[in-house]
């Protein structure tokens, strides 16, 4: 058995080291003397291990595997334990299939509702995306299989994704687009990160040294390997120098030759090549060995878990007059082709050759009648199909209408140009609602959509892409077998025009300017006091919950938030309690509030539990660009606890003292008002010793002049008739 160290690497030929940093074929690392190759595979929501002899373009030629719900739905669970279990199931399957690394999860932020790959990502909020990602990574890797967290970083559109530049200010980059990666790197220690196709502020990510080395390794302490997304490398030599370790897939002998030539002519230091080759070998050594001997696993059990996960994540958006659960004695109409041909998984690299798909029509209650209603292959109304559906609705006590996006509308590789359902679905739904007052809409979609019919129907629930157990999970919720507990991980705007990227997203072929900065998702809608269809964190239950007795207690390095949660209804249920923080002290623009913690609590009918959540100092921090550091300013905050971002049940003003005082250096540009508010004892003493306090005091107490006086910088005091000697004496006293 060989020992993988630098001596071993240096003992390899130059060609062998060059081969190691270039993927062999489409899914394997290169084999060198003493170290076998290692296979990796797509699989964020289920294994897509392809037949190695098949064309890479044939995404459907993959092993039989259980298809779990997509990340768009699993994030709606707000359940770390459930995501860990998902990772465990994926790890078991990957281990049985002899895979070393599973390519997932995707944790990019849902910036625009038009982004074609939103179904594969968790959330618009970095805390939720990070927490879900940490649990997923730990679950997979505890089974002895590595992961590749993707797509690093700021890969938020699909059109021109190989070349477009995500242009983001530093604060938004740190707080919104890197924060979830940072959390996962520091808390879950993933085997690898996958760099994205795009440029970041003009520099291609595959050769972005600031991103791959300065931030990822030097700041965050990442010890794993960085691989490229498939085809993301434009200049292999530049990429390795910047911190990329493995080009995937390699270009065959051409990849080896370009690295060898670069070393020989001095464009690439041999030590730099050795560094990356060693990282590849260490990845293979740690993750390339099968942990168990079993080549099979219990797919029936995995299917049942897929159902449980969907049950735990489906979001009940609307339930007027307790329309749901359905009454078992009512006659039931099922309308919509998606009931028979459900959209249950994403397209592209997330596509799984599902083990056992159970459609909603398959799982429907006995006696239910079905009408196709519309064709998924068309957008125009088929009058014959529509008429039959309307007639069925008229004679039925209850109608369940299945609506959603066909796969052709949202998949990897391109962005959408609308968030409206196909015309035939919207039109039919409006007509069905006109003849029945008991319509429940079941949505199957990868991301947010407009609902012009929302006020015409009493019940709506969101399944996103619910995995192969979509049919069973759907009826679990509809019939009340399961009490829904999912919460939206993204905001649903009333209209596409309302979202913060409207009018600019994807408009420039080469440049994507993130004009909204930190104001993404609910941060934007809250700032503009804008109504939404359904807010971030929203999700109803068949029971009700009461919040009470909020307490906030500061410790030496944390803040504890406590409250009581009571199930005030008649059935058992789960509530996702969300803690938001409003920064009211810092001298920079801030969101109205930001999610800073959450927990999912199971309660029997009538049961109460006391909940305690601990917020770290970082929960009160913003990224100070000038100082290049995270800063939690002492002073006034508000702690809010609620059932969604727009359903705050408890709030309390709170003064933080474990941060730093938000006072800047006093200079000639310091304004009188800021100086007057500065409580630093040294500053106060200098004011009084210099005599400046006695002169400013009357001005700052005069109601007619205080506003004007406060907006004069110290360098302009002479314009107010103040002797220059006094100003100089003040600054001398400060030293």
FIMARZA-90935 format. One record per atom (N, C-alpha, C): x, y, z. Coordinates in steps of 0.2 Angstrom, whole numbers, plus 5000, padded with zeros to 4 digits. Example, Ala and Ser with C-alpha at 12.3 -4.5 7.8 and 13.67 -1.06 7.14 Angstrom:
<nodes>
506649725039 506249785039 506649845039 506449895035 506849955036 506450005039 
</nodes>
This chain:
<nodes>
500449945000 500050005000 500450065000 500350114995 500750174995 500550225000 501050265002 500850325006 500850385001 500250415002 500150474998 500450535001 500950564998 501250625001 501650654995 501950704997 502350744992 502850704988 503150664992 503750624990 503450574984 502850544986 502550504981 502350534974 502150604975 501950644969 502550654965 503150674968 503750694965 504050634962 503850574964 504050504961 503750494954 503150524953 502850514947 503150544941 503050524935 503250564929 502850624928 503150674925 502850734923 502150724920 502150674915 501550654912 501050624916 501250584921 500750554926 500450614930 500850654932 500550714936 500150754932 500250764926 499850804922 499150774920 499250704920 498550664919 498150674925 498450674931 498050674937 497650734938 497850794935 497450854936 496950864930 496950814926 496450814920 496050754920 495350764921 494950704922 495050654916 494950594918 495050544913 494350524910 494250524904 493550514901 493050564905 492450544905 491950594907 491850594915 491950534918 491750534925 492350504930 492950494927 493450464931 494050514932 494450504938 495050524938 495550484935 496150504933 496650464930 496950414935 497150354932 497450304936 498250314935 498650304940 499350314940 499650254944 500250234943 500550174947 500450184954 500050134957 499950124964 499250154966 498950194962 498350224964 497850214958 497250184960 496750174954 496350234953 495950234948 495550284946 494950284951 494550344951 493950354955 493450384951 492850354952 492250374948 491850424952 491550474949 491050524952 490450524948 489950554950 489250554947 488850614949 488450634944 487850674946 487450644951 487050684955 486550654960 486350694965 486150764964 485950804970 485250774973 484850744968 484250724971 484150644969 484650614968 484650544967 485250524962 485450464962 486050454958 485950454950 486350484947 486350484939 486950454937 487150394939 487750354937 487650334930 487950354925 487850334918 488250274917 488050244912 488350184909 489050214906 489550194908 490250224906 490350214898 489950164895 490050154888 489550194884 489050234887 488550274884 488850334882 488550374878 488750444876 488550484882 489050534884 488850574889 488250614888 488050624882 487450664881 486850634882 486850564883 486250524884 486150524892 485850574894 485750584901 485250534904 484850494900 484350444902 484650374903 485250364901 485650304901 485950304908 485650294913 485950294920 485650234924 485950214930 485750164934 485050174937 484650124938 484050124942 484150154949 483850214951 483950244957 483350274960 483350284966 482750314969 482850394968 482250424965 482250494964 481950534970 482350564974 482150604979 481850674977 481550704981 481250774980 481850824978 481750864974 482250914972 482450964978 482950994977 483151044982 482651104984 482351124978 481851174979 481251154984 481151084984 480651064989 480951044996 481551014996 481850985002 482051045006 482251105004 482351165008 481751185011 481151175008 480551195011 480351155018 480751105019 480651065025 480951105031 481351155030 481751185035 481951145041 482151085039 482351025043 483051005042 483451015047 484150995046 484250925047 483850895051 483850815052 483650785046 483150805043 482850775037 483350785031 483750835030 484250845025 484850795027 484950785033 485550745035 485350675032 484750655034 484450585032 484450575024 484250635021 484350635013 485050615011 485550655014 486250635012 486450565014 486150545020 486350475021 486050425016 485450435014 485250385009 485550395002 485750455000 486150464994 486850434995 487150435001 487850405002 487750335002 487250305004 487150225004 487150204997 486750244993 486650224986 487350234982 487650284983 488250304980 488850244982 488850224988 489350174990 489150114987 488550094986 488450034983 488550034975 488550094973 488750094965 489450114964 489950104969 490650114969 490850184967 490450234969 490650304968 491050334973 491550374971 491950414976 491650474978 491350514973 491150584975 490450594971 489950624975 489350634972 489350714971 489150724965 489150794963 488550834965 488550864971 488050904974 488150914981 487850954985 487250994982 487351054979 486851084975 486951144973 486651194978 487051254979 486851294984 486851364982 486751384976 486751444973 486151484975 486151544976 485551584978 485051594972 484451594974 483851604969 483751684969 484151704964 484151784963 483551804959 483451774954 482951784949 482451724948 481851744948 481351684946 481351654939 481751694935 481851664928 482451614927 482851614932 483451574932 483251494931 483551464925 483251404923 483451344928 483951354933 484151304937 483851304944 483451354945 483151364952 482951304956 482651254952 482451194955 482951154959 483551164956 484151124959 484451164965 484251224967 484551254972 484051264978 484251284984 483851284990 483451344991 483751404991 483351454993 483651524991 483251574992 483451644991 483851674997 483851635002 484151655009 484851615010 485351645011 486051615012 486051575019 485651595024 485651555030 485351485029 484751485026 484351425024 484751385020 485051415014 485351375009 486051335013 486351375017 486951355020 486751295025 486251305029 486051255034 485851185031 485451195025 485251135022 485851105019 486351145016 486951115013 487351075018 487451105024 487851075029 487551005031 486951005032 486650945034 486750885028 486550905022 486650865017 487350835016 487850885016 488550865015 488750815021 488550825027 488750785032 488450715032 487850715029 487450645028 487850605023 487950635018 488350595012 489050575015 489350615017 490050605019 490150555025 489650555029 489650505035 489550435032 489350425026 489350365023 489950345019 490450385019 491150375016 491150395009 490650435007 490650465000 490750535000 491150564996 491350634996 490750674992 490750734993 490250774989 490650834985 490350864980 490650924977 490050974977 490151024982 489651074983 489751124977 489151144974 489251184968 488651234968 488751284964 489251294959 489651364961 490251354963 490651404966 490951454961 490651514960 490151544964 489751594960 489151624962 488751674959 488551654952 488351584952 488151554945 487351564946 487051624944 486351634945 485951644939 486251624933 485951624927 486251574922 485751544918 486051494913 486251514906 485851564904 486051594897 486751624897 487151604892 487851624892 488251604898 488051554901 488351534908 489151524908 489351504902 490051494901 490551554901 490251614899 490651674898 490351734902 489751734904 489451794907 489751814913 489851874915 490151894921 489551924926 489651884932 489151914938 489551964941 489252024940 489552084943 489252104949 489552094955 489252104962 489752144966 489452184970 489852224975 490052184980 490552204983 490952154988 490452134994 490052184997 489652165002 489152115000 488752124995 488252074992 488652014991 489152014988 489551944987 489651904993 489851944998 490051915005 489351885009 488951935009 488351925013 487851875010 487751875003 487251845000 487551784996 488051794992 488251744987 488751694989 489151714994 489751674997 489551645004 489051675007 488951655014 488851585015 488351555011 488151485012 488751435010 489151455005 489751415004 490251415010 490351475013 490751485019 490551435024 489851435026 489651395031 489751325030 489651305024 489751235022 490451215023 490951255020 491651235021 491851235028 491651275032 491851285039 491551225044 490951215042 490551165047 490551095044 490551085038 490451015035 491050985031 491551025030 492151005027 492050965021 491750985016 491650945010 492250925006 492250865003 492750835000 493050884994 492550914990 492750954985 492251014984 492451064981 491951114978 492051114970 491451124967 491451134960 491451204958 491951234954 491951304952 491451304946 491151364946 490551374941 490851394934 490451404929 490651424922 490851494922 490451534925 490351604924 491051644926 491051704924 491551754927 491251784933 491651804937 491451844943 491851914943 491451964942 491752034942 492352034936 492251994931 492652004925 493151944925 493251904930 493751854930 493451784930 493551744925 493351674924 493451634931 492951604934 492951574940 493451514940 493551484935 494051424934 494751454935 494851514934 495551544935 495551604939 495051604944 494951664948 495351644955 495951674955 496351664961 496151684968 495751744967 495551774973 494951734976 494551704972 494051664974 494251594976 494651564972 494851494973 495451484978 495851534979 496351524984 496351574990 496251644988 496251694993 495751684998 495151674995 494551675000 494451605002 494351554997 494151484999 494651455004 495351465002 495851425006 496151465011 496351525009 496751565014 496251595020 495651615018 495251645023 494751595026 494551545022 494051495025 494351435028 494951425025 495351365028 495151295024 494951305018 494651245014 495251195013 495251135014 495751085014 495651035008 495051035005 494850985000 495151004993 494750974988 494950984981 494451034977 494751074973 494251114968 494251084961 493651064959 493651034952 493251084948 493251084942 492851124937 492251094936 491751134934 491151114931 491351084924 490951044921 491051004915 491151054909 491751064907 491951114902 492051184904 492151194910 492251264913 492951294912 493351254910 494051274910 494251304903 494451364902 494651394896 495351394895 495751404901 496451404901 496751354906 496951294905 497051244910 497651274914 498151294911 498751324915 498551374920 498251424917 497951484922 497551454927 497151404926 496651384931 497051344937 497551304935 497951274940 498351324944 498651374941 498951424945 498551464950 497851474948 497451504952 497151464958 497151404957 496951364963 496451304961 496351294954 495951244952 496351174952 496151124955 496551064955 496351014950 495751004947 495550954943 495050984938 495350974931 494850994926 494450934924 493750944924 493250894922 492850914916 492750874911 493150814910 493850834907 494350794907 494950814903 494850804896 495350834892 495250834885 495750784882 495850724886 496250674883 496950694883 497350674879 498050684878 498250754878 497750794875 497850864874 497950904881 497550874886 497550904892 498250894896 498450834895 499150814897 499750854894 499650854887 500250894884 500250964885 499650994886 499751074888 500051084895 499951034900 500251044906 500951034906 501150974903 501850964902 502251014899 501951044893 502251094889 502351154894 501851174898 501851234902 502451224907 502551164910 503051154915 503751164912 503751134906 504451134903 504651204900 504151244898 504451304896 504351364901 504251344908 504251384913 503651424915 503051414911 502451454912 502051424918 502251364921 501951334926 502451304931 502451324937 502951294942 502851224943 503351184943 503151114945 502851104952 503051144956 502851134963 502051154963 501851194959 501151214958 500751154956 501051124950 500751064948 500751004953 501250994957 501250944962 500750954967 500651024969 500151034974 499451014972 499251024966 498551004963 498550924963 499150894960 499150824959 499050784966 499350814971 499350784978 498550794980 498250844979 497550854981 497150804978 497250794971 496850734968 496950674971 497650654972 497750584975 497450584982 497450634986 497250634993 496450624993 496150654988 495450644987 495250574985 495650544981 495550474979 495650424984 496250444988 496350394994 495850394999 495550455001 495050465006 494350435004 494150454998 493450444996 493350394990 493950364988 493850314982 493850244984 493850234991 493750164993 493050154995 492850094993 492150074995 492150065003 491650085006 491550075013 491250015015 490749995012 490449925013 490549885007 490449815008 490449765003 489849754999 489249785001 488649774998 488649814991 488349774986 488249804980 487549824979 487149804984 486449824983 486249864989 485649894989 485349924995 484649924994 484249945000 483549935000 483149994997 483049984990 482650044987 481950054989 481649994991 480950004994 480950055000 481450045004 481550085010 481750165008 482150165003 482350235000 481750264997 481250224994 480650254991 480250284996 480150245002 479750265007 480050335011 480750335011 481050395013 480850455009 480850445002 480750494997 480050524999 479550475000 478850495002 478850535008 479250515013 479250545019 479550615019 480050625015 480350695014 479850735010 479550715005 479050755002 478450775006 478250725011 477750745016 477950795020 478550795022 478850845027 478950915024 478950915017 479150975014 478651015010 478150975007 477551005003 477251065007 477151125004 476951185007 476151195005 475751205010 475151225010 475051295010 474951325004 474951395003 474351435005 473751395003 473151435005 472651375006 472151395011 471651345013 471051375016 470751415012 470151455015 469651405017 469251425022 468751395025 468851315026 469551305028 469751235029 469451185023 469651205017 469451165011 469851095012 470451095014 470751035015 470851025023 470850955025 470950895020 470250885017 470250845011 469650835008 469250785012 468550795010 468050755014 468050685010 468150625013 468150565010 467550545006 466950575009 466350555006 466150595000 466450644998 466350694993 466550654986 466150674981 466350644974 466950694972 467450664968 468050694967 468250694960 468450754957 468650754950 469450774951 469850744947 470550754946 470650784939 470850844938 470950874932 471650894931 471950884925 472650904923 473050844921 473350844915 473850794913 474450784918 474550834922 475150824926 474950774932 474350754933 474150704937 474350634935 474350624928 474450564925 475250564923 475450614921 476150624919 476550674923 476650664930 476850714934 477550744932 477650804934 478350834934 478650824941 479150774942 479350754948 480050764949 480450784944 481150794944 481450844939 482050864941 482350914936 482650884930 482750934925 483050904919 483850924919 484150894914 484950904914 485250854919 485750884922 486250834926 485850814932 485250834934 484850814940 484450754938 484350744932 483850684929 484050624932 483550584935 483750514938 483250464934 483550404933 483150354930 482750324936 482250354937 481850334944 481650264944 481750244951 481650174952 480850154952 480450194955 479750174956 479350244956 479150264950 478750324950 477950304952 477650344957 476950334958 476650404957 476250404951 475950464949 475350484954 475150544954 474550564958 473950524956 473850504949 473350474947 473350404949 473950374949 474050304952 473750294959 473950354963 473850344971 473150374973 472750394968 472150434969 471650384973 471150414977 470650374980 470250344975 469950284978 469550244973 468850284972 468650284966 468050324964 468150394961 468750414962 468950484959 468950474951 468650524948 468650524940 469150574938 469450564932 469950594929 469750624922 470050694921 469950724915 470650754913 470950744907 471550764906 471550844906 471050874903 471050944903 471450984898 472050974898 472551004893 473150964891 473450984886 474050944884 474750974886 475150934889 475850964891 476250984885 476050954879 476450964873 476251034870 475651064872 475451114869 475351174874 475251234871 475051294876 474351314874 474151304868 473451324866 472951274869 472351304870 471851264873 471551214868 471451154870 471151104867 470451104869 469951124865 469251134867 468951074869 469051014866 468750954868 469050934875 469650934876 469950914883 469650964888 469651024886 469451074891 468651064893 468251054888 467551044889 467450984893 467750934892 467650874896 467850884903 468350924905 468550934911 468050984915 467851034912 467351074915 466751044916 466450994912 465850954913 465950914920 466550884920 466750844926 466750884932 467050944932 467050984938 466351004940 465851014935 465251034937 464850984941 464950924940 464550874943 464950844949 465550864951 465950844957 465850884963 465950854969 465950894975 466550934976 467150894974 467750924975 468150914968 468650964967 469050964961 469750974963 470150934961 470950934962 471250954955 471451004954 471751034948 472551024948 472850994944 473550984944 473851034939 474251074941 474551124936 475351134937 475651154932 476351164933 476751174926 477351184927 477751194921 477951124918 477951124911 478251064908 478951064908 479351014908 480051014908 480351054903 480051064897 480351104892 480451174894 480051194899 480051264901 480551284906 480851234910 481351254915 481851194916 482451204914 482951144915 483651174915 484151134916 484751164916 484951184908 485351234908 485551254901 485251314898 484751344901 484451404898 483951434903 483851494903 483351534907 482651534904 482251554909 481551564907 481451634904 480851644901 480651714899 480051734902 479751684906 479051694909 479051654916 478651674920 478451634926 477651624926 477351624920 476651614919 476651544917 476051504919 475951444917 475751444910 475751384906 475551384899 474851414899 474651444893 474051474893 473451424894 473551364891 472951314891 472851304899 473351304903 473251284910 472851344914 473151404913 472851464916 472151474914 471951464908 471351474905 470851424908 471051354908 470651304910 470451314918 471051334921 470951334928 470451394930 470451444927 469951504928 469251474926 469151434921 468551414919 468251364924 468651314927 468451264932 468251304938 468651354940 468551394946 467851424946 467651444939 467051474938 466451434939 466551364939 465951314939 465951274946 466551284949 466551244956 466851294961 466651294967 466851334972 467351294977 467451234975 467851184979 468451164975 468851204973 469451184968 470151194973 470451134973 471151134976 471651134970 472151174970 472651174965 473251144968 473551094964 474151064966 474651084961 475251114963 475751144959 476351094958 476551084952 477151044951 477651084946 478151114949 478551164946 479251174949 479651194946 480351194948 480451264952 480051314951 480251374954 479551414954 479651484956 479051524958 478651534951 477951544952 477551564946 477051614948 476751644943 476151694944 475551654945 475051674949 474451644950 473851694949 473751704943 473151754942 472451734944 472451664946 471851634948 471851624955 472351644959 472351624966 471751644970 471551704969 470951724973 470251694971 470251654966 469651614964 469651544966 470151524970 470151454972 470251454980 469951404983 470051404991 470751374993 471051334989 471551294992 472151284986 472751294989 473351294984 473851254988 474251204985 474851184989 475351164984 475951174986 476551174982 476951114983 477051074978 477451014978 478151024975 478251074971 478851084967 478951024963 479550994964 479750934960 479850874966 479350834967 479250804973 479550734973 479950714968 480250654968 479750594966 480050534966 479650474963 479050454967 478950474973 478450464977 477950524977 477950564972 477450624971 476750604972 476550544969 475850534970 475650514977 476050474980 475850454987 475850514992 476350554991 476450614995 475950664994 475750674988 475150724986 474550704990 474350644990 473750624993 473850615000 474450605003 474550605010 474350675013 474450725009 474250795011 473550805010 473350795004 472650805002 472150775007 472250715009 471750675013 471850685020 472350725022 472550735029 472850675033 473150625029 473550575032 474150605035 474450665032 474950695034 474750775035 474950805041 474850875042 475450915038 475250955034 475850985030 476251035035 476851035034 477351075038 477851115034 477851115027 478351145024 478251225024 478751255022 478751335022 479151355016 478951405013 479251425007 479951445008 480451425004 481151445004 481251505000 480751524996 480851584992 480151624992 480251684990 479651724990 479251714983 478651714983 478251714977 477951784976 478151824971 477951884969 477251884966 476851934966 476251934962 476351934955 476851974953 477051974945 477751964944 477951944939 478651944937 478952014938 478552064936 478852134936 479052154943 478752124948 478952144955 479652124957 479952074954 480552044957 481152094956 481652094960 482152144960 482552144954 482552084950 482952084944 482652104938 481952124938 481552134932 481852184928 481852164921 482052214916 482852214915 483252184920 483952184919 484252114918 483852064921 484151994921 484151964914 484851944913 484951914906 484951964900 484852024901 484752074896 485452084892 485952084896 486652094893 486952024891 487152014885 487451954883 488051934887 488451984889 489051964892 489151984900 488752034902 488752054909 488152054912 488152024918 487552024923 487652064929 487352124929 487452174934 486952164940 487252154946 486752134951 486552204955 486152244951 485952304954 485652304961 485352254962 484952254969 485452244975 486052224974 486552214979 486252164984 486252184991 486052134996 485352124996 484952164992 484152164993 483952114988 483952044990 483751994986 483151954989 482651934986 482151904988 481751944993 481551914999 481151955004 481552015007 482152015006 482552075008 482252135004 482152124997 481952174993 481252194994 480752144994 480052154995 479952185002 480252175007 480152205013 480452285013 480952295010 481252355009 480752405006 480452375001 479952414996 479252414999 479152375004 478452365007 478052345002 478252294998 477852274992 477452214994 476852214992 476452144993 476752094989 476652034991 476851974987 476251924987 476351874983 475751824983 475851784989 476451754990 476551714996 477351734999 477351755005 478051775007 478551715009 479151735009 479651685012 479451665018 479551595019 479451565026 478751545027 478251565022 477551545023 477351475022 476951455026 476651385025 476151375030 475551345028 475051335033 475051265035 474551255040 474551185043 473751175044 473651105046 472951085048 472751105055 473251125058 473151145065 473451225066 473451245072 473651315073 474151325079 474551375079 475151375083 475151445087 475251445093 475351515096 476051525099 476251585099 476951605101 476851645107 477251635112 477151685118 477851685122 477851735127 478451735132 479151735129 479251785124 479851795121 480351825126 480951795126 481551825131 482151825126 482551875128 483151885124 483751895129 484251855129 484751855134 485451855131 485851905133 486551915130 487051875134 487451835131 487951805135 488651835133 489151795134 489851825133 490051825126 489651785121 489851785114 489251765110 488651755113 488051735110 487451775113 486851765109 486251795112 485751735111 485451725117 484951675117 484251705117 483851675112 483151695111 482751635113 482251645118 481851595120 481051615119 480651565118 479951575118 479551515119 478951515120 478451465121 478051455114 478051395112 477651375106 477151325108 476451335106 475951295108 475551275102 475351215102 474851185097 474151205099 473851255096 473151265099 472651235095 472751195091 472251155087 472051085089 471751045085 471550985087 471850925084 472450935080 472850885078 473550895079 473950845079 474650855079 474950885073 475450925074 475750955068 476450985070 476851005065 477451035065 477451105063 477851145067 477851215065 478651235065 478751275059 479451305058 479451375061 479751385067 479851445070 480451485068 480351545065 480851585062 481051645066 481751655067 481951705071 482351755066 482051815066 482351875061 482651925066 483151955063 483552015067 483452075062 483352125065 483352195062 483852235065 484352255061 484952295063 484652375063 484652405069 484452475069 484952525071 485652495071 486152535074 486652555068 486852505064 487352515059 487252575054 487852605053 487852665049 487852655041 487552595039 487552575032 486852545031 486652545024 486052525023 485952445025 485352435028 485252365030 484552345028 484452275027 483852245026 483352265032 482652265031 482252275036 482352225041 482452165039 482552105044 482852045040 483252005044 483551945040 483451885044 483351835041 483251765044 483951755048 483951735054 484551725058 484551655061 483951625062 483951555065 483251525063 483151465064 482451435063 482551365066 481951335068 481951265071 481251235069 481251175068 480551135067 480351105073 479751115075 479551085082 478951045081 478950985083 478350945083 477950945089 477250955088 476850965094 476250925094 476050885099 475350855099 474850915100 474250895099 473650945100 473650965107 473651035108 473651055115 474351065118 474851035115 475551035118 475951095118 476351115123 476751175123 477451155124 477951185120 478651175122 478951245122 479451245126 479951305127 480451295122 480551345118 481151345113 481651395114 482251365114 482851415115 483351405109 483451465106 483951465100 484451515102 485051495100 485651535102 485951565095 485951635095 486251665090 486951685091 487451665086 488151685087 488151765085 488751785087 488951855085 488851875078 488951825073 488851835066 488151855064 487651825068 486951845067 486851915067 487251955070 487152025070 487652065066 487952035062 488552065058 488352075051 488652125048 488652135041 489452145039 489552135032 490252135030 490452215029 490952235032 491152305032 491752295026 491552325021 491952325015 492652365016 492552425019 493152465020 493652425025 493452395030 493852355034 494052285032 493652255027 493752195025 493652145030 493052155034 492952105039 492152105041 491952055045 491252055047 491252095054 490752135054 490652185060 489952185063 489952165069 489352175073 489352235077 488952285076 489052345079 488552345086 488852365091 488452375097 487852425096 487352415100 486752455099 486152425098 485652465095 484952435095 484752395089 484452335091 484252285086 483552265088 483152235084 482552205086 482552135084 482352095089 482252015088 481552005087 481451965081 480751955079 480651875078 480151845081 480051775080 479351765077 479251725072 478651715068 478551655064 478051645061 477851595057 478051605049 478251665047 478451675041 478851745041 479151765036 479451835036 478951895036 478251875035 477751925035 477251905040 477351855045 476951835050 477351835056 477551895059 477951905065 477451895071 477551855075 477151845081 477351875088 478051885088 478351915094 478951955092 479052015095 479652055094 479852085100 480452105101 480752135106 481352175104 481352245107 481952285106 482552255110 483152265108 483752225111 484352275110 484752285115 485352315114 485952275115 486352265109 486952225109 487552255112 487852215116 488552245119 489152205118 489052145114 489652105113 489952115107 489752165103 490052185097 490552235097 490652275093 491052335093 490652405093 490952455095 490552515095 490652545088 490052565085 490052585078 490252655078 490852675080 491052745079 491652735075 491752785070 492252785066 492752835068 493352835065 493852885067 493652955066 493753005071 493553075070 494053105066 493853135060 494253175056 493953245054 494253275050 493953345048 493353335044 493253275041 492653255038 492053235042 492253225048 491653205053 491153255054 490553235054 490053285054 489853305062 489653365063 489553385070 489053335073 488453315070 487953275073 488253205075 488753175071 489053115072 489553125078 489853185078 490353195084 489953205090 489353235090 488953245096 488653185099 488553135094 488253065096 488753015099 489453035097 489952995099 490052985107 489952935110 489952925117 490652895119 491152895115 491852875117 492052925122 492252895128 492452945133 493052985131 493552955127 494052995125 493853055121 493353045116 493153095112 492753155116 492353125121 492053175125 492453215129 493053185132 493553225136 493853285131 494053265125 494353305120 493853365119 493253355118 492753405117 492753455122 492753435128 492653475134 493353515136 493853475135 494553505136 494753565131 494453555125 494653605120 494153665120 493653655124 493153715124 492653705118 492653655114 492253645108 491553625111 491453595116 490853565119 490453625121 490653675124 490253735126 490053775120 490353775115 490153815109 489653775105 489753705104 489253665100 488553655104 488653655111 488053635115 487453675113 487453745113 486853785111 486653765104 487053755100 486853745093 486453675092 486753625096 486453565095 485753555099 485653605103 485053605107 484453655104 484653695100 484253745096 483853705091 483153695092 482753655088 482753685081 482853745080 482753775073 483453765069 483953755073 484653755069 484953685070 484753635074 485053575076 485153535069 484653535065 484753485059 485253515054 485353585054 485853615049 486553605053 486553615059 487153615062 487453545062 487053495063 487253425063 487553405056 487353435051 487653415044 488253465042 488653485046 489153525045 489853485047 490353475042 490953435044 491353485049 491753445053 492253485057 492653535053 492853515047 493353555043 493053625041 492353625042 492053685040 491753725046 492053715052 491753745058 491853825058 492453845054 492553915054 491953955050 491653915046 491053945042 490453965047 490553935053 489953945058 490253995063 490754025062 491054075066 491454045072 491653985072 492053955077 492753965076 493153985081 493854005080 494253935078 494653945073 495053885070 495453865076 495653905081 496153885086 495753825090 495153835091 494753785095 494653725092 494553725085 494553665081 495253625082 495753665081 496453635081 496553605088 496353635093 496453615100 496053545102 495453545098 495053485099 495453425096 495753435090 496053375087 496753365091 497053415093 497653395097 497553355104 496953375107 496753335113 496553265111 496353255105 496153185103 496753135102 497353165101 497953125100 498153095106 
</nodes>
